[in-house]
Amino acid sequence: MEFLKLGAITKKIIWGGERLAREYGKGEAGEKIAESWELTSRADGVNTIVGGKYDGMLLSDYLASHKDAVYKGWDGDRFPLLIKFIDAEADLSIQVHPDDEYAALHTTDLGKTEMWYIVDAAPDAKIIYGLKKKYTADEVRAAIANGTLEELMNYVSVKKGETYFIPSGMVHAICKGILIAEIQQNSNITYRVYDYNRRGADGKLRELHVDDALAVIDKIEDPAAVRAESDESQNIIAKCEYFTVYHFENKAFSMVSANSFVHLLCLDGKAFIAHKDGVLPIEKGESVFVPAGAGAFAVSAGADIVASTL
């Protein structure tokens, strides 16, 4: 059960900046990259394995012949998670994602529940985190039409090291000056509610998805009460039905990959992963897929790592 270092898939979107290229070695020097997909196996992006026995192989091809590497009994249909770095040089659109039920009826994708770990943030950085209060669909639609939707949004100041849980149905947006690690269901369905009248590369206003958005928006009364499970004693920063995420900052730790894969994302520094078949280095910007059933492994101190599993 070889530990697999993964090559990222980069995505250019109009709000992205140069930080992922400059500080994390993604893409080309000076390239504006909005997202770096660190764990992905889907039609619009598949990691390539870097080094080792499977060097150069697509992760999808590896998983097709190693289904139990995801979890025992995985049917090979759809990989469960998508993990990214996101660099917001400008504000992202105000948006919402559907749940599994709505996605199954209206798309070919999954629903999308996600969590954000704030890797870094400008001093004045903020996010949109739900609505200020419950509004009717007519009230939201009217605010979209007359350009006052931002007045309905709940803005939250954020800083490095914080975690935010965004269940499907919750209106949200990452605002400028924030770098995050995002762990989410393996979905790329976004219903854009408002986009500041920005135009895409084709010169046209970016598409909105108002009807779909209003159909799935959950009018959460108190966004501050929205929390995934966490357990500081176990280094768990977010746990829900779709994923469990751990954070280890410059400390040695041990884990066991038994019933699920583990994905290690290095946010900063450098460490060494010791397992029964050898030692693998991991450093800032790199990620490693640990197959289910690989057993115990230990990671040395020296790095800031987010570990995700099912």
N, C-alpha and C positions, 0 to 999 in steps of 0.2 A: 504494500500500500504506500506508494511513493508520495511524498509531500510535493505539491505542484505550485511552482511560482508562476504567476499569471501576468501576461502583458495586457495593458489596459486598452480600451476602446475610447477614443476621444470624440466629443460632440461639440460642434460650433453652433452657438445660438447668440443672438444679437446682444444679450446682456452679459456675456462672459468676458473675462479679463485674461491677463498674461501670467497670473500667479502660478497656475498649475504647470505651465511650461518653465517658468523661471525658477521655482522653488521645488518642484516635485518631479521634474524631468519628463513631463508629458509632452508628446508631440514635438514640434520644432521650436527652437529658440525664438522668442518674440511672438509666437502664435497665440491668438486669442481663443481660449478653450473654456467653454461653459461647464462641461461635465466630463469627467473621466470615469468610465464604467469599469470598476475594479473586479467585479464578479458578475458575469453576465453570460447567459446561454439562451439567446433568442434570435429571431430572424433579423432584427435590426442591430445586432451587435453580439459577437461571440469572442470571448477571450482566446488568446493563443498561449499555450504552455511554453514556458521559457526555461530551457536547461533540462538536464536529467534524461531519463529513458524516453520521455514523450515529447522531447523538444520539438517545437514547431507544429504540434498537433493542435487542432481546434479543441477547446474544452467540450464542445457538443459531441465531437467524435469520440473523445475519451469516455464521456458519460454514457454514450450509446452502448459501449461494451463493458462498462463498469457501473451498472445501474445502482448496485448496492453502495457505491461510494457516496451517493446522496443520502439515502437512508434505506434500510432493509425493506424490500417490497415496493420501492419506487417503480412506477409503471413506465417511466421514461417520457411521459407526455409533456409536462412543462416543468422546467426547473423552478423551484419555489421562490427564490430571492433575487433581487437586483441591488447591488451595492455600489455607491458612487462617491466621488468627490464632486462638490459643486462650488464654483467660484462665481459669486455674484458681484460683478463690478458695477452693474446697474440693477435697479429693481426688477424682480421677476413679475410676471403678470399675477393679478389676483385670480386664484384658481381653486378648483375643488376636484376631487377624484370620486368615482363611484365605488359602491361596495361590490362584492362578488355577484350578488343576485342581479343587480342592474347591469353590470358588465356582461354577464352571460346572456341577458336578453337583448342587449343593444350593440355589443362589440364581440370581437374574437379574442379579447384579452381578459385578464383577471381584474378584479377590483384592486384598489390600492390603499393600503394602510402603511404608514411610514413613520420613521423617527429620524430626528436630526441631532447629531452631536456637533456643537459649535467648536470647530477647530481653531478659529480665530475670528475676531470681529473688531471693526473700527470703534473708536470710543463712543460714537453716536449711533451705532448700529441698532436696528430694530427689525422685527418681523411683524407680519399680520398673522394673528393667531385667533381665528374665529370672528364672529360678529359681536358687537357690543352688547346686544340683547336679542331676544327673539323678535324677528320681523316676519311679516307675511310675505308670501311670494310676490304679491303685487307691489309691496313696498320695495323689495329688492329690485324687481324689474324696473320700477319707476326710477330708482336711484341710478341704475345702469344707463337708462335712456337719457337722463338729464345730466350725467357726469358727476354725480355726488356720491357714488358708491363708497368712496374712501371715508366719508363721514360716518358710515355704518360699521367700519372695521375696528377691531380691537388691536391696537398697536402695543407691542411689548418690547422694551429695551432688552438687548441680549449681550452676553459677554462670553469670552472663551471658557470652555469647560462645561457649559450648560447643555442639558438634554431637553428636547421637546418632542412630544408624541402627537402625531397627526392622524387620527383615525379617518377612514373614508367618510365623506360627507362634511368634513370640517373645512370651511373656507380658510385659505392661508396664502402667504407669499413670503419669500425671502427677499429682504430689501438689500440695497447696495452695501458693500463693505463687509460682507460675511463670507467665510469659507466654512463649508460644512462637510461632514461625512454623513451620507444618507443611507439607511438600511430600510428596504421596502419590499413589499410583495413584488413579484416579477411582472410588472405591468408598466405600460407607457401611455396609459389613458389619462389625459388631462383635459378638463373642461375649463376653458379660459373665460372668466367672467368679465374682466376689465383689463386693458393693456395700455392705458395712458395714451391712446391714439397713436401708438408706434406703428411704423411701417417696416415690413420685412425687406429682404434683399431685392424682391421684385418691385418695390416701390408701393405696394398695396398695403392697406391697413391689415394687421394680423387678424386672423379669423377669431371670432368669439363663439361660444357654445352656450348661449344663455338658456335655451329651453332645457338642455340636458343638465346644466348646472342647477337650475331651479328645481329640477326633478329629484336631485340627489342631496341637496344641501340639508344638513341636519342643523336645525336652529338651536344650537347648544346654548343654554341659558348662562352658563358660567365657564368660559374657556379655561380659567385658572384651575378649575377642578378636573380638567382632562389630564389624566396621568396613566402611563403604563405602570405595571408593577416594577419595583426596584428593590434592591437589597444591597446596601452599602457594604455589609460584612462579606458578601460574596462577589463584590465588584460588579454586580448586575445593575446596569443603568436603564434598561428597558426590557420588559418581558410582556408579551401578549401571545395570542393564539398563533401568530405567524412567525415570530422570531424571538430569540433571547439574545441580548447584546451586553457584553462585558467591556469594561474599560480598565486598562492597566497602564499607569503612568510611571515610567522609570522604576519599575519594580519587577523582580523575578516572579514568575507564576508557573503553575502546572495545570494542565487540563487533560481530559480524557475524551478522545473522539470515539464514541461507541455507537450509539443509535442514529447519529446525525453527523454530517460533515461539520467542520469548523472553518470559518474564514478569518484570517488574520490580516488586518489592514494597519500598516505602520504610518502613523501620523508624523512622527519625528524620531530622530536618533537612530540607533542601530542595536540589534540584539541577535542572539543565536538560538535557533530552535533545535533542541536535542531530542531525538526519538530513537527507537530501537534500531533503525537502519542507518543512523548517521547524524550529522549536524548540518543545518541549513541556515545561512545568514539571512536576515531581513533588515532593510533599512528604509529610511523616509521615502514614502511614495510607492513602496512595493506592497504586494499582497500575496498571500499563500493560501491555497486550498488544501485542507487536511481531510482526506477521505474518511467517511464513516467506517468504523471498524479498525482504524489505524492504531487505536490504543492510546496509552499515555504519552505525553510529551511535555517538555519543560522549556520555558523561554527565559533567557537571562535578562537581567536588568539592563537599562541603557536606552530603552525605546518607549515611545508612547504608542500603545496598540489598542485598537478596537477589535474585539473578537465577537463574531456573530455565528449563531447556530440556530437550529430549529427548536 
